[in-house]
Amino acid sequence: MTNRACLAGLTVGDGLPVAVVGALNVSPESFYRGSIMTQGDDLLRAAHAMRAAGAAFVDVGAMSSAPYLAARIPESQEADRLGWAIDLVVRKLDLPVSADTSRGAPARAAVDAGARIINDVTGLTGDAGMAQVVAGSGVGLILMASERGEGGGGDPMKMVRARLEESLDIARQAGIDPSRIVVDPGIGFFRNQGMAWQDWDCVVLARLSALRDLGRPVCIGVSRKSFIGAVAGEDDPGRRLPGSLAATVAAVLSGAQLVRTHDVADTVQAVKVAEAIRRAGEQS
């Protein structure tokens, strides 16, 4: 089985180079200050630098999705932020853009502004209308697994797989073309499972290959996240780049095919080395 998908004209998956995606935020509430760009000129400079450093596309968020932050804003405000930012980047840079949102109205505003991918951290379970927005617009889709209020523990990969299978089923029922879907195991989004969240995330990263038989390429987002801080003893997200690169290499060796990051240039270099090591292992 060859796992491949097409996102905004980019084919990712088996036998292809790992793609790197630049993460940008126009939400002042976001956990990493270095990713926040609320002024147009700053946003364009950052997006341009990411493209020059090798980003396949940029992923723009307008409301923090970090599960430990109380950062929810009105849907109309998120839609306005997304529409403004994506329109600017698409018009000025002609760069493919993904919208990081889990709500239908912001997703529609993003698509209308030129977004070609929706990155939904709830895997289509946060808003009943989201699947129809994606199906009707024909955009690519990143489905992420996330905790949905329940705790109790158990095997991390069993729960992640169950969440992704549920999301893929929603997409299928909505008529979304599976060749436009990538899955994400939700690093940082399972925090009440009877084990330390950093241990949960490490288990998931070590066992990414268990997701292969879902038939979809795997996206990973580890950049500057709290599990790195917990493992390395570093509270400041601004000082977590070394741990982010280490986790990225581990993810690529474990099977990640798309990597979302705040630090494109450093991550591109780390990914190239990890891919070379992975190829060498496959050939030996």
C-alpha positions as CSV (number, residue, x, y, z in Angstrom):
1,M,0.0,0.0,0.0
2,T,1.3,3.4,-1.0
3,N,0.1,6.3,1.2
4,R,0.0,9.5,-0.7
5,A,-2.2,12.6,-0.7
6,C,-2.4,15.9,-2.7
7,L,-2.5,19.1,-0.7
8,A,-2.7,22.4,-2.7
9,G,-1.1,20.7,-5.7
10,L,1.7,19.2,-3.5
11,T,1.9,15.4,-3.4
12,V,3.1,14.1,-0.1
13,G,3.7,10.6,1.2
14,D,5.5,7.4,0.5
15,G,8.6,7.7,-1.6
16,L,8.6,11.4,-1.7
17,P,10.7,14.0,0.3
18,V,9.2,15.0,3.7
19,A,7.4,18.3,3.2
20,V,7.9,21.1,5.7
21,V,5.1,23.6,6.6
22,G,5.6,26.9,8.2
23,A,3.3,27.9,11.1
24,L,2.2,31.5,11.4
25,N,-0.3,33.0,13.8
26,V,-2.3,36.2,13.7
27,S,-3.7,35.5,17.2
28,P,-2.0,37.4,20.0
29,E,-3.0,34.6,22.3
30,S,-0.8,32.0,20.8
31,F,1.6,30.2,23.1
32,Y,4.8,31.0,21.1
33,R,5.4,34.7,20.8
34,G,7.9,34.3,17.9
35,S,5.1,32.9,15.6
36,I,2.7,35.9,16.1
37,M,2.4,38.3,13.3
38,T,-0.5,40.8,13.7
39,Q,0.9,43.4,11.3
40,G,0.6,42.9,7.5
41,D,4.3,43.7,6.7
42,D,5.5,41.4,9.5
43,L,3.2,38.6,8.2
44,L,4.4,39.0,4.6
45,R,8.1,39.1,5.7
46,A,7.7,35.9,7.8
47,A,5.8,34.0,5.1
48,H,8.3,35.1,2.4
49,A,11.2,33.9,4.6
50,M,9.5,30.6,5.2
51,R,9.0,30.0,1.5
52,A,12.7,31.0,0.8
53,A,13.8,28.5,3.5
54,G,11.9,25.6,1.8
55,A,8.3,25.6,3.2
56,A,5.9,23.9,0.9
57,F,3.1,26.1,2.2
58,V,2.3,28.1,5.3
59,D,-0.3,27.3,7.9
60,V,-2.1,30.3,9.3
61,G,-4.0,30.3,12.6
62,A,-6.2,33.0,14.0
63,M,-7.1,31.5,17.4
64,S,-4.8,29.5,19.7
65,S,-5.7,25.9,19.8
66,A,-3.3,25.0,22.6
67,P,-5.5,22.9,25.0
68,Y,-4.0,24.4,28.1
69,L,-4.9,28.0,27.1
70,A,-8.2,29.8,27.6
71,A,-8.0,31.5,24.3
72,R,-11.3,31.0,22.6
73,I,-12.6,34.0,20.7
74,P,-15.9,34.7,18.9
75,E,-16.2,32.9,15.6
76,S,-16.7,36.1,13.7
77,Q,-13.4,37.5,15.0
78,E,-11.6,34.3,14.0
79,A,-13.1,34.5,10.6
80,D,-12.1,38.2,10.2
81,R,-8.5,37.5,11.2
82,L,-8.2,34.5,9.0
83,G,-9.7,36.2,6.0
84,W,-7.5,39.2,6.3
85,A,-4.2,37.2,6.7
86,I,-4.8,34.6,4.1
87,D,-6.0,37.1,1.5
88,L,-2.8,39.2,2.1
89,V,-0.4,36.2,1.8
90,V,-2.2,34.7,-1.3
91,R,-2.4,38.1,-3.1
92,K,1.1,39.3,-2.3
93,L,3.1,36.1,-2.4
94,D,1.1,33.6,-4.4
95,L,2.0,31.1,-1.8
96,P,-0.2,28.1,-0.9
97,V,-1.9,28.6,2.5
98,S,-3.5,26.3,5.0
99,A,-6.0,27.6,7.5
100,D,-5.7,26.3,11.0
101,T,-9.3,26.3,12.3
102,S,-11.9,23.9,13.6
103,R,-15.0,26.1,13.0
104,G,-17.1,26.3,9.8
105,A,-17.5,30.1,9.4
106,P,-13.7,30.8,9.8
107,A,-13.0,27.9,7.4
108,R,-15.4,29.4,4.8
109,A,-13.8,32.8,5.2
110,A,-10.4,31.2,4.8
111,V,-11.4,29.4,1.6
112,D,-13.0,32.5,0.2
113,A,-9.8,34.3,0.8
114,G,-7.8,31.7,-1.0
115,A,-6.9,29.0,1.5
116,R,-6.3,25.6,-0.3
117,I,-6.1,23.4,2.8
118,I,-8.0,23.2,6.1
119,N,-6.0,22.0,9.2
120,D,-8.7,20.9,11.7
121,V,-7.3,20.1,15.2
122,T,-10.7,18.5,16.1
123,G,-10.7,16.2,13.1
124,L,-14.1,17.4,11.9
125,T,-15.7,16.8,15.3
126,G,-15.7,20.4,16.6
127,D,-18.3,21.8,14.2
128,A,-20.9,19.8,12.3
129,G,-20.7,22.1,9.4
130,M,-16.9,21.8,8.8
131,A,-17.1,18.7,6.7
132,Q,-19.4,20.3,4.3
133,V,-17.2,23.3,3.9
134,V,-14.3,21.1,3.0
135,A,-16.3,18.8,0.7
136,G,-17.9,21.7,-1.1
137,S,-14.7,23.7,-1.7
138,G,-12.5,20.8,-2.7
139,V,-9.6,21.9,-0.5
140,G,-7.1,19.6,1.1
141,L,-7.6,18.5,4.7
142,I,-5.4,17.7,7.6
143,L,-7.3,15.7,10.2
144,M,-5.9,15.7,13.7
145,A,-6.7,13.4,16.6
146,S,-7.5,15.1,19.9
147,E,-8.9,14.4,23.3
148,R,-12.6,14.9,23.5
149,G,-13.3,15.3,27.2
150,E,-12.7,11.7,28.2
151,G,-9.8,10.5,30.3
152,G,-8.9,7.1,31.6
153,G,-5.7,6.2,29.9
154,G,-5.1,3.0,27.9
155,D,-2.8,2.5,24.9
156,P,-1.9,5.9,23.3
157,M,-1.9,4.6,19.8
158,K,-5.1,2.7,20.2
159,M,-6.9,5.9,21.2
160,V,-5.2,8.0,18.5
161,R,-6.1,5.5,15.8
162,A,-9.7,5.4,17.1
163,R,-10.0,9.2,16.9
164,L,-8.5,9.3,13.4
165,E,-10.7,6.5,12.2
166,E,-13.8,8.4,13.4
167,S,-12.6,11.5,11.6
168,L,-11.9,9.6,8.4
169,D,-15.4,8.2,8.6
170,I,-16.9,11.7,9.0
171,A,-14.9,12.8,5.9
172,R,-16.0,9.7,4.0
173,Q,-19.7,10.3,4.8
174,A,-19.4,14.0,3.7
175,G,-17.9,12.9,0.3
176,I,-14.5,14.3,0.9
177,D,-12.0,12.8,-1.5
178,P,-9.6,10.6,0.6
179,S,-6.7,11.5,-1.7
180,R,-6.8,15.0,-0.3
181,I,-6.5,13.9,3.3
182,V,-3.5,13.7,5.7
183,V,-3.7,12.6,9.3
184,D,-2.0,14.0,12.4
185,P,-1.8,12.2,15.8
186,G,-2.2,15.3,17.8
187,I,1.0,15.8,19.7
188,G,0.2,17.9,22.8
189,F,-3.6,17.4,22.6
190,F,-4.0,14.4,24.9
191,R,-3.4,15.6,28.5
192,N,-5.9,13.6,30.7
193,Q,-5.1,10.0,30.0
194,G,-3.8,8.6,33.2
195,M,-0.2,9.2,32.2
196,A,2.0,12.2,32.0
197,W,1.2,14.0,28.7
198,Q,4.9,14.2,27.8
199,D,5.2,10.4,28.1
200,W,2.0,10.0,26.0
201,D,3.5,12.2,23.2
202,C,6.8,10.3,23.3
203,V,5.0,7.0,22.9
204,V,3.1,8.3,19.9
205,L,6.2,9.7,18.2
206,A,8.0,6.4,18.7
207,R,5.1,4.4,17.2
208,L,4.0,6.5,14.2
209,S,4.3,3.5,12.0
210,A,1.2,2.0,13.7
211,L,-0.8,4.6,11.7
212,R,0.3,3.3,8.3
213,D,-2.7,1.0,7.7
214,L,-5.0,4.0,7.9
215,G,-3.9,4.6,4.3
216,R,-3.1,8.3,4.7
217,P,0.2,10.2,5.0
218,V,1.1,11.4,8.5
219,C,1.7,15.0,9.5
220,I,3.4,15.8,12.7
221,G,3.5,19.1,14.7
222,V,6.0,19.1,17.6
223,S,7.5,22.6,17.2
224,R,8.2,24.2,20.6
225,K,5.4,22.3,22.3
226,S,5.0,21.7,26.0
227,F,6.0,18.1,26.0
228,I,9.5,19.3,25.0
229,G,9.5,21.7,27.9
230,A,8.5,19.0,30.3
231,V,11.1,16.5,29.0
232,A,13.9,19.0,28.8
233,G,13.0,21.2,31.8
234,E,12.5,24.3,29.7
235,D,9.5,26.5,30.5
236,D,10.2,29.1,27.8
237,P,8.9,28.0,24.3
238,G,11.4,30.4,22.8
239,R,14.2,28.2,24.1
240,R,12.8,24.9,22.8
241,L,14.3,24.8,19.3
242,P,16.9,22.1,20.0
243,G,14.2,19.8,21.5
244,S,11.9,20.6,18.6
245,L,14.6,19.5,16.1
246,A,15.3,16.3,18.1
247,A,11.6,15.4,18.1
248,T,11.3,16.2,14.4
249,V,14.2,13.8,13.6
250,A,12.6,11.1,15.7
251,A,9.2,11.7,13.9
252,V,10.8,11.4,10.5
253,L,12.6,8.2,11.4
254,S,9.3,6.9,12.7
255,G,7.4,7.7,9.5
256,A,6.3,11.3,9.5
257,Q,5.8,12.6,5.9
258,L,4.8,16.2,6.6
259,V,6.2,18.4,9.4
260,R,4.6,21.6,10.7
261,T,7.1,24.0,12.3
262,H,7.7,27.6,13.5
263,D,11.3,27.3,12.4
264,V,11.4,26.4,8.7
265,A,15.1,26.7,7.9
266,D,16.4,24.8,10.9
267,T,13.7,22.1,10.4
268,V,14.4,21.7,6.7
269,Q,18.1,20.9,7.5
270,A,17.1,18.5,10.3
271,V,14.6,16.7,8.0
272,K,17.2,16.2,5.3
273,V,19.6,14.5,7.7
274,A,16.8,12.4,9.1
275,E,15.7,11.3,5.7
276,A,19.2,10.4,4.7
277,I,19.5,8.2,7.8
278,R,16.1,6.6,7.1
279,R,17.0,5.8,3.5
280,A,20.3,4.2,4.6
281,G,18.4,2.1,7.1
282,E,15.9,1.0,4.4
283,Q,18.7,0.0,2.1
284,S,20.8,-1.9,4.5
